[in-house]
Structures are given as structure tokens and as C-alpha cells.
Amino acid sequence: MAIRQLATWRPGETPRRTIVAQGAPGAGKTALLREMGRRLPERVPGSGAIYRPTPWSRRTVSNVLVAVAERMMGVSGDAFRTTVGREGTIGVKAVATASQTHSCVTAPATLSTWDDFETLFASQASAAKPTLLLVDEIQRMDDDVETRELLYHLHGQTTFPLLLVCGGLSISASHLERLGLSRLAEKCILHVAALTLDEAQRSLEESLRILAEDVGGITGHFDQWARMLAPATHGWPQHVTCHFQGAVQALLESDELAFDGANLRRALSLAEADMRRYYDRRLEAARTSPLIVHAVYEASRARALNRADAMAIVNAALPALGPYEREDHLADFRRGGECVDQMLYAGVLGYASGSSRSPLSIPIPSMANHVANLLSSEERTNVRRAVTVGPG
């Protein structure tokens, strides 16, 4: 979609063409953005992509504009800084007015706002190279004036062949709306989720085939391994990566290079351990107890929950924590709402269809079982009791 829009772009066309790829952690959003950037020059000659993960702030706005000028207009970034020395500071031609001073302080970049950029390059827009600006982890975008203004102009400008493509968690479209991009077309919001079993198997087959060709001398059949590994991935792209990496490690550390049963069991074990570490990293980012997460998960599986419902479940589950753990939780989160926000921010919770008006969901398949296994049977019983006092 993004590549097609750039290929058919004409000056003055309808603005607000921003594309958002959103989903849970590990769903493949970053890989999708990078693949867009890789394929773009093949489809649109002379074009290119800029990958800029967030967080952004007022200090990075100028760097983004300079990167766009380098890529799209073919201008060296050095042209946007004045030369500083004992003899004086000389402004760059057509960018800053020449002046003389004895200051030795490094001058700031002369591109600091979109208006600066448009003033400099509007007359040369017809020669601009089509460009994708790929912004990853968009949910981490800072809410300062400079960033909001730049996003707004990137989103709505019609002068240059420049398209904004954002990737982030299931809250990304809602976050962009809060930053001022309120007219995101539904067809431009891509929901990145689990693969089908066949897709996971084909991905593993291709990866294992390339491994077999690169290493050489591996006996057995990689396609049989792919059929055995695929179901354990639950179709989750991150888990497909875990299982492929487990396969590589199992093979290279084995006494015999073979796609056999013993190495397969080793590969599955390594992948399982890697998946558990991945879940634990998500929980650490959520900064809350597995018991609280489990309570929200159990409630969401029993009935549709909105954000207010989840806040009530968090508050109801707090007495099930030990006194010290409850004290730590309350020190971090003054109320249930902050806790729910952090779980959404960490991707431990998500919105079923990516909208803040949608029911909450468990975004990472199989993570619910991992969280439950971290608790004792008594803790799980206490959670069930807590869930029953939540909204019915």
C-alpha cells in the first residue's frame, strides 16, 4: 500500500496518507517496516527509505529533517550547519545569512521546523526523490510541541513525495490521534497479528532450507523439522524466530549435523526457554505483578472488558498480593488506571481491534499460560475470587 501510494503520488494530492502498522510485541511490525524500505527501490526507481525509531523529542526534530533532506533532496547534511572557528561564523549559502562573529560555540542546525524545510525546498519539489519515513515504536513518541507539529506536517503535506509509515503497539493509532493525527483512514491502519499454521511452517521451511545450504552436510529433511516446529510457535512471528534460532543452536552444537529426532527435541527445548525469557521481558516492561496480569487475563477471557473494567479488576486483585508486594505496587501505581496504561504500553495488554474503544485482549498468544504458571495454586485461587468481584 505504502509503495503503491508513493509510485502514484502527484503534487497536491489528498493529504493525510499516513500508514500505521500496529500489533503486539513480536508480531513483526519492525520487520514489516524494514521490508517496505527494502522493496521500495525495486518498485519505485530512485526512491529510498529512512528508518527512524522513537522516542523523538524537540532535540531530534532537526535531525529527522536533515535526514529527509539528505535522502529526498540529495543534499549533504553538512550543509545545514554553520562553520564555527576563531575567525568567525559563516552562514551556509541559501540557508543562513552570512555573518561574522568571534564566538566559538557550535551553531545549531538551520533546519529546525517543517516550515524551514518547505521554505528551502518547495521550489525544488518536482525533483525530489520519493521517500518513505519509517517511524518505529510510535507509541513512545514524545508529546512536545515540536514533535507534534512535525508529525502533523509530515502527515498532511502535499508538496513532496514523502510518506509517513508508523509501527507500534495496538495503542499506536489512538496515540497518534492524541498527537493531532485525527484523520487516520481505517484502510491505512494495518493490524499485524499471528500467522496461520501454514504460514509459520512455510517461513520455517524457507529459513531452514537457507541454513542447510549455507552450512552444508546436514543429513535428514528440513521440511519435516518445519512441520514439527510450526505448531509450537502458535503462529506468533516472534516465536517462529525463537524456534528457528533454537534449531540453529541445536544443530551447530550437536555431535552430528542432522535433522533428526534428538536434535529436534533439543531445538524445541531451546525455543521454549527463549519464549519464556521473552514473556518475562514483557512482564518486566509492564512493571507489575504476574498476579495482577493474570487477574486481568482471566477476567478478559470470561467477558469483554474495557479499560475501566480492567482498572476495577486491578484494584480488586490488590488484596491478593503480599503486603510488601502490594506496597511496592502502590508506590509505582497510585491507582489501577496507571497500571493498566503501563500494561498497554508494554504490550502485555492490547485492544482487540487496535482502538481504545475496543475490548481489551491478551495480545501475545500463549503468554497467559506462562503468567499462570508463575503463580502457585493458592495465588490462582485468590485471583479467581478477585475476578468475581469485578464488573459482571
C-alpha positions as a printed Julia matrix, in Angstrom:
392×3 Matrix{Float64}:
   0.0     0.0    0.0
   2.73    2.47   1.01
   4.84    1.7   -2.04
   1.82    1.99  -4.35
   0.92    5.38  -2.89
   4.44    6.67  -3.5
   4.55    5.23  -7.01
   1.32    7.01  -7.99
   1.8    10.21  -5.96
   1.14   13.54  -7.65
   1.78   17.02  -6.18
  -1.24   18.41  -4.37
  -2.98   15.08  -3.92
  -5.26   14.47  -0.94
  -3.25   14.74   2.28
  -3.32   12.6    5.42
  -1.91    9.44   3.89
  -0.06    8.18   6.97
   0.04    4.39   7.32
   0.14    2.7   10.73
   1.2    -0.92  11.27
   0.17   -1.86  14.78
   0.05   -5.02  16.87
   1.52   -6.73  19.92
   5.25   -7.02  20.62
   6.82   -9.66  18.41
   4.09   -9.5   15.77
   6.6    -8.44  13.1
   5.97   -4.69  12.84
   9.64   -3.71  12.69
  10.32   -6.46  10.15
   7.4    -5.17   8.06
   8.71   -1.6    8.11
  12.2    -2.7    7.13
  10.81   -4.89   4.35
   8.91   -1.89   2.98
  12.17    0.05   2.92
  13.98   -2.84   1.2
  11.39   -3.3   -1.52
  10.79    0.38  -2.26
  13.75    0.96  -4.65
  12.79   -2.16  -6.6
   9.29   -0.82  -7.24
   9.96    2.92  -7.46
  13.33    3.69  -9.13
  15.37    6.38  -7.42
  13.33    6.16  -4.23
  14.54    5.33  -0.74
  13.54    4.96   2.89
  14.62    6.46   6.2
  14.23    4.34   9.34
  13.85    6.44  12.49
  12.8     4.67  15.69
  11.41    6.72  18.56
  11.42    8.24  21.09
  11.59   11.56  19.34
  11.82   14.86  21.14
  12.35   18.51  20.3
  16.08   17.74  20.16
  15.68   15.15  17.38
  13.25   17.02  15.12
  16.1    18.8   13.35
  17.96   15.5   12.83
  14.87   14.0   11.21
  14.52   16.95   8.84
  18.19   16.81   7.9
  17.87   13.06   7.18
  14.85   13.77   4.95
  16.78   16.5    3.1
  19.71   14.14   2.54
  17.56   11.31   1.26
  14.81   13.13  -0.64
  16.6    16.23  -1.9
  20.09   14.79  -2.24
  21.67   17.47  -0.04
  24.52   16.69   2.34
  23.64   17.09   5.99
  26.79   19.14   6.47
  25.13   21.93   4.5
  22.78   22.61   7.4
  25.33   23.55   9.98
  27.38   26.71  10.03
  31.15   26.55  10.19
  32.5    27.79  13.52
  36.05   28.97  14.19
  38.13   31.73  15.7
  37.84   33.82  12.54
  34.09   33.85  12.7
  30.89   32.05  11.83
  29.87   31.98   8.19
  26.3    31.08   7.3
  25.67   28.49   4.61
  24.66   29.96   1.28
  20.86   30.0    0.74
  20.34   28.55   4.19
  21.56   31.18   6.64
  22.6    34.8    6.21
  26.38   35.2    6.19
  27.66   36.86   9.34
  30.88   37.41  11.22
  31.36   36.75  14.92
  34.13   35.71  17.28
  32.01   33.11  19.06
  33.4    29.56  19.25
  30.04   27.98  20.15
  28.79   25.35  17.66
  25.81   26.72  15.79
  22.58   24.69  15.76
  21.25   23.08  12.6
  19.41   25.55  10.42
  16.54   23.1    9.78
  14.51   23.1   12.97
  10.89   23.11  11.76
   8.91   21.84   8.79
   8.36   25.45   7.71
  12.16   25.82   7.39
  12.27   22.71   5.24
   9.39   23.76   2.99
  10.78   27.28   2.56
  14.13   25.9    1.43
  12.97   23.15  -0.9
   9.45   23.9   -2.16
  10.78   25.28  -5.46
  12.78   22.05  -5.99
   9.97   19.65  -5.0
   9.44   18.42  -8.56
  12.93   16.88  -8.48
  12.51   15.25  -5.07
  13.07   11.51  -4.76
  10.1     9.5   -3.44
  10.79    8.72   0.2
   9.28    6.62   2.97
   9.86    7.88   6.5
   9.59    4.75   8.67
   8.97    5.59  12.32
   9.13    2.63  14.7
   7.84    2.33  18.29
   5.44    5.19  17.61
   3.74    4.71  20.99
   6.92    6.15  22.54
   6.63    9.44  20.64
   7.15   12.4   22.99
   4.24   14.79  23.39
   6.12   18.07  22.94
   5.08   20.92  20.64
   7.95   20.5   18.15
   7.29   16.79  17.67
   3.53   17.25  17.35
   3.98   19.97  14.72
   6.43   17.91  12.69
   4.15   14.86  12.74
   1.2    16.99  11.69
   3.05   18.42   8.69
   4.55   15.08   7.66
   1.06   13.61   7.85
  -0.73   16.28   5.82
   1.81   17.9    3.47
   1.12   17.66  -0.28
   4.25   19.28  -1.73
   6.76   16.44  -1.57
   6.64   12.7   -2.42
   7.1    11.85   1.26
   5.01    9.26   3.08
   4.96    8.62   6.83
   4.75    4.96   7.87
   4.5     4.23  11.61
   4.86    1.0   13.52
   3.94    0.34  17.13
   1.75   -1.41  19.67
  -2.02   -1.82  19.42
  -2.44    1.62  21.02
  -0.5     3.37  18.23
  -3.4     4.76  16.2
  -5.03    6.13  19.36
  -1.71    7.67  20.44
  -1.29    9.37  17.07
  -4.8    10.75  17.36
  -3.84   12.31  20.69
  -0.81   13.85  18.99
  -3.02   15.53  16.41
  -3.28   12.99  13.57
  -7.03   12.65  13.99
  -7.98   11.67  10.45
  -6.21    8.36  10.04
  -8.1     6.41   7.39
  -9.19    2.97   8.59
  -7.8     1.38   5.41
  -4.39    2.82   6.3
  -4.26    1.09   9.71
  -2.68   -2.36   9.32
  -3.3    -4.84  12.13
  -0.26   -7.13  12.36
  -1.07  -10.37  14.17
  -0.39  -14.09  14.27
   0.42  -16.2   11.22
  -1.6   -19.18  10.17
  -0.05  -22.58  10.82
   0.75  -22.94   7.11
   2.43  -19.51   7.03
   4.55  -20.34  10.08
   5.55  -23.65   8.53
   6.49  -22.07   5.19
   8.57  -19.44   6.99
  10.46  -22.13   8.92
  10.92  -24.26   5.79
  12.48  -21.36   3.91
  14.75  -20.4    6.82
  15.87  -24.0    7.41
  16.46  -24.51   3.69
  18.77  -21.49   3.58
  20.54  -22.76   6.72
  21.07  -26.19   5.15
  22.52  -24.6    2.01
  24.82  -22.28   3.95
  26.13  -24.89   6.38
  26.15  -27.89   4.08
  26.4   -31.54   5.03
  23.27  -31.65   7.2
  21.55  -35.02   6.87
  17.8   -35.52   7.07
  14.93  -33.39   5.81
  14.44  -29.78   6.92
  10.8   -29.78   5.79
   9.98  -32.48   8.35
  11.51  -30.33  11.07
   9.44  -27.35   9.92
   6.26  -29.4   10.22
   7.19  -30.37  13.8
   8.35  -26.9   14.88
   5.48  -24.86  13.42
   2.65  -25.89  15.84
   4.75  -24.92  18.89
   5.1   -21.35  17.57
   1.35  -20.69  17.94
   1.74  -18.76  14.69
   3.42  -15.88  16.52
   6.22  -14.32  14.42
   8.45  -13.79  17.48
   8.05  -17.47  18.35
   8.87  -18.51  14.79
  12.15  -16.66  15.26
  12.72  -18.4   18.63
  12.19  -21.82  17.06
  14.46  -21.12  14.12
  17.2   -19.86  16.44
  16.69  -22.95  18.61
  17.08  -25.14  15.53
  20.31  -23.4   14.53
  21.79  -23.74  18.02
  20.74  -27.38  18.37
  22.29  -28.31  15.04
  25.55  -26.43  15.45
  26.11  -27.74  18.99
  25.25  -31.37  18.15
  27.74  -34.17  17.66
  26.14  -34.91  14.32
  24.71  -32.38  11.86
  21.33  -33.97  11.27
  17.67  -33.06  11.09
  16.91  -35.96  13.44
  14.69  -36.56  16.47
  17.32  -35.9   19.14
  18.31  -32.54  17.68
  14.66  -31.65  17.17
  13.89  -32.23  20.86
  16.87  -30.05  21.74
  15.66  -27.34  19.34
  12.17  -27.35  20.87
  13.61  -27.12  24.38
  15.84  -24.18  23.47
  12.97  -22.4   21.74
  10.69  -22.9   24.75
  13.29  -21.37  27.07
  13.74  -18.43  24.69
   9.96  -17.86  24.6
   9.79  -17.82  28.4
  12.56  -15.22  28.54
  10.62  -13.18  26.0
   7.46  -13.29  28.13
   9.46  -12.29  31.2
  10.88   -9.26  29.38
   7.35   -8.14  28.54
   6.26   -8.58  32.15
   9.29   -6.63  33.34
   8.32   -3.8   30.98
   4.8    -3.85  32.45
   6.28   -3.23  35.93
   3.51   -5.11  37.68
   2.98   -8.43  39.43
   2.15  -11.55  37.37
  -0.77  -12.0   39.78
  -2.3    -8.71  38.66
  -1.71   -9.53  34.99
  -3.25  -12.98  35.5
  -6.33  -11.41  37.11
  -6.91   -9.15  34.1
  -6.29  -12.05  31.7
  -8.76  -14.3   33.49
 -11.4   -11.58  33.53
 -10.89  -10.77  29.84
 -11.3   -14.41  28.89
 -14.55  -14.63  30.86
 -16.18  -11.5   29.43
 -15.46   -8.45  27.31
 -13.5    -5.84  29.27
 -12.94   -2.2   28.55
 -10.23   -0.1   30.18
 -12.44    0.94  33.11
 -13.31   -2.73  33.76
  -9.61   -3.63  33.81
  -8.93   -0.85  36.33
 -11.62   -2.32  38.59
 -10.09   -5.8   38.27
  -6.63   -4.46  39.18
  -7.98   -2.78  42.29
  -9.97   -5.87  43.27
  -6.9    -8.11  42.9
  -4.59   -5.95  45.02
  -5.56   -7.62  48.34
  -4.35  -10.96  46.9
  -0.77   -9.59  46.81
   1.53  -10.0   49.78
   1.9    -6.87  51.95
   5.33   -5.92  50.64
   4.43   -6.57  47.01
   1.22   -4.57  47.43
   3.2    -1.72  48.96
   5.63   -1.74  46.02
   2.73   -1.8   43.56
   1.02    1.15  45.21
   4.3     3.07  45.23
   4.57    2.59  41.45
   0.9     2.99  40.59
  -1.34    5.27  42.57
  -4.43    3.76  41.02
  -5.47    0.9   38.76
  -5.64    3.13  35.71
  -1.91    3.79  35.7
  -1.21    0.08  35.97
  -3.49   -0.7   33.02
  -1.82    2.05  30.99
   1.6     0.53  31.65
   0.4    -2.94  30.64
  -0.92   -1.45  27.39
   2.33    0.45  26.87
   4.35   -2.75  27.41
   2.17   -4.79  25.09
   1.07   -7.14  27.88
  -2.47   -5.96  27.22
  -3.89   -4.8   23.92
  -7.1    -3.64  22.27
  -8.86   -6.34  20.28
  -9.09   -4.24  17.11
  -6.48   -1.62  17.9
  -8.91    1.06  19.07
  -9.24    2.43  22.59
 -12.98    1.88  22.2
 -12.48   -1.85  21.59
 -12.47   -4.61  24.22
  -9.14   -5.49  25.79
  -7.37   -8.63  24.67
  -4.4   -10.85  25.51
  -2.17   -9.77  22.6
   0.57  -12.42  22.74
  -0.68  -15.97  22.19
   0.3   -18.48  24.9
   1.54  -15.77  27.27
  -1.48  -16.28  29.52
  -0.35  -19.85  30.32
   3.16  -18.63  31.13
   1.81  -15.99  33.53
  -0.46  -18.55  35.23
   2.47  -20.94  35.67
   4.39  -18.27  37.59
   1.74  -18.4   40.33
   1.04  -21.01  42.99
  -2.31  -22.81  43.05
  -3.3   -20.72  46.09
  -2.5   -17.49  44.23
  -4.55  -18.61  41.22
  -7.46  -19.39  43.55
  -7.2   -15.92  45.09
  -7.21  -14.42  41.61
 -10.4   -16.28  40.68
 -12.06  -14.88  43.78
 -10.86  -11.38  42.95
 -12.13  -11.6   39.37
 -15.64  -12.46  40.57
 -15.91   -9.13  42.39
 -15.05   -7.2   39.27
 -17.64   -5.86  36.82
 -20.13   -8.53  35.85
